[in-house]
Amino acid sequence: MINQFSRIPQRILLISLAFWGPATYSADDPQIIHELRERVAEGMPAEGLLFFNREERETAFAHMDAIFPTRSISAPPSPKAFFDAPRDFGGLRYEFDGRIRSIADFLAERRTRGLLVVQGDQILLEHYAKNHGPDARWVSFSVTKSVTAMLIGAAIREGYIESVNDPVSRYVPRFQGTPYGQVTVENVLQMASGIAWNEDYSDPESDVAKAGGANGIRLLDYLKGLGRAAPAGAQFNYNTAETNLAGEILRAAIGNNAAAYLEKTIWHPFGMGDSANWMLGEPYGGELGGCCISATLRDYARLGLFAMSQLNEREGHPISAQYMRDSIAPSKGFDGYGYFWWLQGEGRFSALGIFGQQIFVNPALNLVVAVHGNDDVAEALEYEAEVLSVIRAIEAAL
């Protein structure tokens, strides 16, 4: 099912989300949701979501489907069960920024909207901030690109894509004869296309400012006009547009939309707990391959458990174990990155999104940590570092 707001302009990811004045309200206030939807529909200034205040983010991030065009992902009939097995982490301490802090200190921060610690099917810790809860479908931002990478793995197993070594132009013919003609699917997944791209968010003339939120034909037309900066596969260069390009490759290969394919290959078979939604590049358009699946915290964790499960070959698995292992193997361009996964050492890996969204996976401990975040800074580097310190303390206690 599609949720459409036909007057919303196409540049919705970094452009049409904009700043509005300070307010104090519940994250579920229907009047505020209506106001945000109307303002977006009317068109917004170019400052982008980086300038939302905290309260506005709390509303928008929990109600993307009420504000933007989305495609729904239905809940499966038989969800994968979790069992409460609370661990007392009250005495746990970690060091961060020269201070000794407790888990309770971390959870008391408003920027931590939700934290879930799961080991296998057992919930060791589940926390929600005020005006947040287990039913909240929170936008994942770039966590989504890790899901897109897994869907490409499923498309390979089903034969829609022959190999990660296929040229992108096989699925996007308009790239033939352009620098992208030398780029493979794997190059895109590893952020190593070698295509010149400026990801400077502070530069209004940068590529990310012009096309970071582009999708569909507008995205492809912009990318095919770019030149080459390095040999394909040799150099890591974070490129927001290529996460959306991965979505274009996926949809072209499978002949279907990404939300339906996610529902068919992962969401229902693995047993996610709730419905979800995926933001579209424009009304009636394709999903943003690099952004904006909104899901509950428990389903963030289930996605981590799913990724971990695919590391071992089993009959019926939608992704081959080899592909999943390659996904979390260091790439040539950057040893901290795989196929849209950030590598944390010793087999650990994470899906990360702006404002602090995270799915952390430690296969050795059968551990997944999921975070709904609302940091005051989009890049959230300091918050991500503190989350990692918390995770390390939890790992040490298990």
GULUMZA-44104 format. One record per residue (C-alpha): residue number from 1; x, y, z; residue in three letters. Coordinates in steps of 0.1 Angstrom, whole numbers. Last residue first. Layout:
N
 num    c1    c2    c3 residu
 NUM     X     Y     Z    ALA
...
This chain:
398
 num    c1    c2    c3 residu
 398   281  -110   291    LEU
 397   295   -81   311    ALA
 396   323   -73   287    ALA
 395   298   -71   258    GLU
 394   277   -47   279    ILE
 393   307   -24   285    ALA
 392   316   -25   248    ARG
 391   281   -16   239    ILE
 390   281    14   262    VAL
 389   314    26   247    SER
 388   299    21   212    LEU
 387   269    42   221    VAL
 386   294    69   233    GLU
 385   312    68   200    ALA
 384   279    70   181    GLU
 383   269   100   202    TYR
 382   302   118   195    GLU
 381   298   111   157    LEU
 380   261   122   157    ALA
 379   264   133   120    GLU
 378   230   149   124    ALA
 377   239   168   156    VAL
 376   213   172   184    ASP
 375   211   135   188    ASP
 374   177   118   184    ASN
 373   184    81   184    GLY
 372   165    48   182    HIS
 371   191    23   190    VAL
 370   194   -15   185    ALA
 369   220   -38   201    VAL
 368   223   -73   187    VAL
 367   243  -101   204    LEU
 366   249  -137   194    ASN
 365   281  -133   214    LEU
 364   304  -142   185    ALA
 363   280  -128   160    PRO
 362   283   -92   174    ASN
 361   258   -70   156    VAL
 360   250   -33   161    PHE
 359   219   -17   146    ILE
 358   221    20   149    GLN
 357   202    53   146    GLN
 356   221    82   161    GLY
 355   210   114   145    PHE
 354   222   101   111    ILE
 353   220    64   104    GLY
 352   244    35   111    LEU
 351   242    -3   103    ALA
 350   269   -20   123    SER
 349   294   -48   122    PHE
 348   313   -71   146    ARG
 347   336   -98   132    GLY
 346   366   -89   154    GLU
 345   365   -53   143    GLY
 344   337   -27   141    GLN
 343   329   -28   104    LEU
 342   304    -4    89    TRP
 341   279   -21    66    TRP
 340   270    -7    31    PHE
 339   287   -38    15    TYR
 338   318   -37    36    GLY
 337   335    -8    54    TYR
 336   362    -3    80    GLY
 335   390   -17    57    ASP
 334   385    12    33    PHE
 333   391    11    -5    GLY
 332   400   -26    -7    LYS
 331   369   -36    13    SER
 330   370   -52    47    PRO
 329   346   -82    49    ALA
 328   311   -77    63    ILE
 327   292   -80    30    SER
 326   316  -107    18    ASP
 325   303  -128    47    ARG
 324   268  -121    37    MET
 323   275  -130     1    TYR
 322   292  -162    11    GLN
 321   263  -172    34    ALA
 320   239  -169     5    SER
 319   209  -147    11    ILE
 318   173  -158    11    PRO
 317   179  -187    35    HIS
 316   158  -217    25    GLY
 315   184  -243    32    GLU
 314   210  -230    55    ARG
 313   244  -214    50    GLU
 312   256  -195    80    ASN
 311   263  -158    79    LEU
 310   226  -153    70    GLN
 309   216  -156   107    SER
 308   236  -125   116    MET
 307   218  -104    91    ALA
 306   184  -117   104    PHE
 305   194  -110   140    LEU
 304   203   -74   130    GLY
 303   170   -70   112    LEU
 302   153   -84   143    ARG
 301   169   -57   164    ALA
 300   156   -29   142    TYR
 299   123   -48   144    ASP
 298   124   -46   181    ARG
 297   130    -8   179    LEU
 296   100    -4   157    THR
 295   104     5   120    ALA
 294   107    34    96    SER
 293   127    26    65    ILE
 292   142    60    56    CYS
 291   172    60    35    CYS
 290   198    46    11    GLY
 289   176    29   -15    GLY
 288   151    57   -14    LEU
 287   119    39   -25    GLU
 286   106    44   -60    GLY
 285    79    68   -71    GLY
 284    42    71   -66    TYR
 283    48   104   -47    PRO
 282    85   112   -48    GLU
 281   117    96   -36    GLY
 280    96    72   -15    LEU
 279   100    66    22    MET
 278    97    30    34    TRP
 277    71    18    59    ASN
 276    69    -7    87    ALA
 275    44   -33   100    SER
 274    52   -51   132    ASP
 273    70   -81   146    GLY
 272    93   -93   119    MET
 271    90  -130   112    GLY
 270   120  -141    92    PHE
 269    98  -152    62    PRO
 268    76  -121    65    HIS
 267   101   -92    66    TRP
 266   129  -109    48    ILE
 265   122  -121    12    THR
 264    86  -111     5    LYS
 263    83   -80    27    GLU
 262   116   -67    15    LEU
 261   106   -74   -21    TYR
 260    73   -55   -16    ALA
 259    92   -26    -1    ALA
 258   118   -26   -29    ALA
 257    93   -22   -58    ASN
 256    93   -48   -85    ASN
 255   110   -57  -117    GLY
 254   137   -76   -98    ILE
 253   167   -62  -116    ALA
 252   154   -26  -122    ALA
 251   143   -24   -86    ARG
 250   176   -35   -72    LEU
 249   197   -13   -95    ILE
 248   176    17   -86    GLU
 247   179    10   -49    GLY
 246   217     8   -53    ALA
 245   215    42   -70    LEU
 244   199    55   -38    ASN
 243   229    44   -19    THR
 242   249    59   -47    GLU
 241   235    93   -41    ALA
 240   248    94    -5    THR
 239   284    90   -16    ASN
 238   311    82     9    TYR
 237   344    80    -9    ASN
 236   364    48    -6    PHE
 235   392    44   -32    GLN
 234   404    16   -54    ALA
 233   372    -2   -66    GLY
 232   368    18   -98    ALA
 231   399    38  -105    PRO
 230   399    73   -91    ALA
 229   383   107   -98    ALA
 228   360    99  -127    ARG
 227   335   124  -141    GLY
 226   299   131  -133    LEU
 225   272   136  -159    GLY
 224   258   100  -155    LYS
 223   251   108  -119    LEU
 222   228   137  -125    TYR
 221   207   119  -151    ASP
 220   204    88  -129    LEU
 219   192   108   -99    LEU
 218   167   128  -118    ARG
 217   154    96  -135    ILE
 216   147    79  -102    GLY
 215   159    94   -69    ASN
 214   175   126   -57    ALA
 213   180   133   -20    GLY
 212   218   138   -22    GLY
 211   214   155   -56    ALA
 210   223   192   -54    LYS
 209   234   194   -18    ALA
 208   252   161   -20    VAL
 207   270   172   -51    ASP
 206   283   203   -34    SER
 205   272   238   -44    GLU
 204   255   245   -11    PRO
 203   287   235     7    ASP
 202   281   227    44    SER
 201   270   191    37    TYR
 200   303   183    20    ASP
 199   297   150     2    GLU
 198   315   160   -31    ASN
 197   315   132   -57    TRP
 196   339   123   -85    ALA
 195   332    87   -95    ILE
 194   357    61   -82    GLY
 193   329    37   -76    SER
 192   342    28   -42    ALA
 191   313    32   -18    MET
 190   316    -5   -11    GLN
 189   281   -13   -24    LEU
 188   287     8   -55    VAL
 187   319    -9   -63    ASN
 186   302   -43   -58    GLU
 185   276   -35   -83    VAL
 184   303   -27  -108    THR
 183   316     6  -122    VAL
 182   333     9  -156    GLN
 181   301    20  -174    GLY
 180   297    45  -146    TYR
 179   322    67  -164    PRO
 178   296    71  -192    THR
 177   293    51  -224    GLY
 176   265    29  -209    GLN
 175   250    46  -179    PHE
 174   216    49  -196    ARG
 173   214    11  -195    PRO
 172   209    10  -157    VAL
 171   207   -27  -149    TYR
 170   236   -39  -171    ARG
 169   251    -4  -167    SER
 168   259   -12  -131    VAL
 167   285   -37  -144    PRO
 166   281   -72  -130    ASP
 165   308   -81  -105    ASN
 164   283   -83   -77    VAL
 163   269  -113   -96    SER
 162   241  -125  -118    GLU
 161   213  -102  -105    ILE
 160   178  -114  -108    TYR
 159   190  -150  -102    GLY
 158   172  -156   -69    GLU
 157   205  -157   -49    ARG
 156   216  -125   -66    ILE
 155   183  -108   -58    ALA
 154   186  -119   -21    ALA
 153   221  -104   -20    GLY
 152   207   -72   -35    ILE
 151   181   -73    -7    LEU
 150   209   -75    18    MET
 149   225   -44     4    ALA
 148   192   -26     6    THR
 147   189   -35    43    VAL
 146   224   -20    48    SER
 145   212    11    30    LYS
 144   183    15    53    THR
 143   205    21    83    VAL
 142   210    54    64    SER
 141   179    70    78    PHE
 140   162    46   103    SER
 139   129    64   108    VAL
 138   112    54   140    TRP
 137    80    33   140    ARG
 136    68    36   176    ALA
 135    50     6   189    ASP
 134    76    -3   215    PRO
 133    75    32   231    GLY
 132    83    69   228    HIS
 131    67    99   245    ASN
 130    92    97   274    LYS
 129   122    76   265    ALA
 128   121    38   259    TYR
 127   143    11   273    HIS
 126   147   -26   267    GLU
 125   175   -46   283    LEU
 124   183   -83   282    LEU
 123   157   -93   256    ILE
 122   162  -130   248    GLN
 121   158  -145   213    ASP
 120   195  -146   206    GLY
 119   210  -120   229    GLN
 118   190   -88   225    VAL
 117   199   -53   239    VAL
 116   173   -26   230    LEU
 115   178    11   234    LEU
 114   152    37   226    GLY
 113   148    75   224    ARG
 112   184    81   235    THR
 111   187   118   227    ARG
 110   168   125   259    ARG
 109   196   114   281    GLU
 108   185    93   310    ALA
 107   195    61   292    LEU
 106   232    72   292    PHE
 105   232    80   329    ASP
 104   214    47   337    ALA
 103   241    29   318    ILE
 102   266    44   342    SER
 101   293    70   335    ARG
 100   330    74   343    ILE
  99   343   106   326    ARG
  98   373   113   304    GLY
  97   352   116   272    ASP
  96   337    82   278    PHE
  95   344    55   304    GLU
  94   319    28   311    TYR
  93   302    16   342    ARG
  92   278   -13   349    LEU
  91   263   -15   383    GLY
  90   227   -12   371    GLY
  89   232   -36   343    PHE
  88   209   -61   359    ASP
  87   199   -84   331    ARG
  86   164   -89   320    PRO
  85   154  -121   303    ALA
  84   122  -113   285    ASP
  83   115  -136   256    PHE
  82   113  -125   220    PHE
  81    92  -142   194    ALA
  80    97  -141   157    LYS
  79    64  -128   143    PRO
  78    38  -152   128    SER
  77    12  -134   106    PRO
  76    38  -110    91    PRO
  75    33   -73    95    ALA
  74    29   -54    63    SER
  73    55   -32    46    ILE
  72    40     2    36    SER
  71    52    25     8    ARG
  70    58    61    18    THR
  69    50    96     7    PRO
  68    59   121    34    PHE
  67    42   136    65    ILE
  66    20   109    80    ALA
  65    43    81    69    ASP
  64    73    98    85    MET
  63    55    97   119    HIS
  62    81    88   145    ALA
  61   109   108   130    PHE
  60    86   138   124    ALA
  59    74   141   160    THR
  58   106   136   179    GLU
  57   124   157   152    ARG
  56   102   186   159    GLU
  55   109   184   196    GLU
  54   146   183   190    ARG
  53   148   213   167    ASN
  52   148   207   130    PHE
  51   178   223   114    PHE
  50   196   193   100    LEU
  49   163   184    85    LEU
  48   169   207    56    GLY
  47   180   243    52    GLU
  46   165   246    17    ALA
  45   133   263    25    PRO
  44   101   243    24    MET
  43    74   234    -1    GLY
  42    36   236     5    GLU
  41    33   199    10    ALA
  40    60   201    37    VAL
  39    41   227    55    ARG
  38     9   208    53    GLU
  37    25   176    66    ARG
  36    42   194    95    LEU
  35    10   211   105    GLU
  34   -10   178   104    HIS
  33    17   161   126    ILE
  32    15   191   150    ILE
  31   -23   188   153    GLN
  30   -21   150   157    PRO
  29     2   154   188    ASP
  28    20   120   190    ASP
  27    55   133   198    ALA
  26    39   154   225    SER
  25    45   191   224    TYR
  24    69   219   230    THR
  23    77   243   201    ALA
  22   106   262   187    PRO
  21   103   276   152    GLY
  20   103   256   120    TRP
  19   133   243   101    PHE
  18   131   224    69    ALA
  17   126   190    53    LEU
  16   123   199    16    SER
  15   160   198     9    ILE
  14   178   169    25    LEU
  13   154   139    18    LEU
  12   124   155     1    ILE
  11   137   169   -32    ARG
  10   107   155   -51    GLN
   9    81   181   -41    PRO
   8    52   171   -20    ILE
   7    19   180   -37    ARG
   6     9   144   -42    SER
   5    10   132    -6    PHE
   4     9    95   -10    GLN
   3     8    65    13    ASN
   2    12    35    -9    ILE
   1     0     0     0    MET
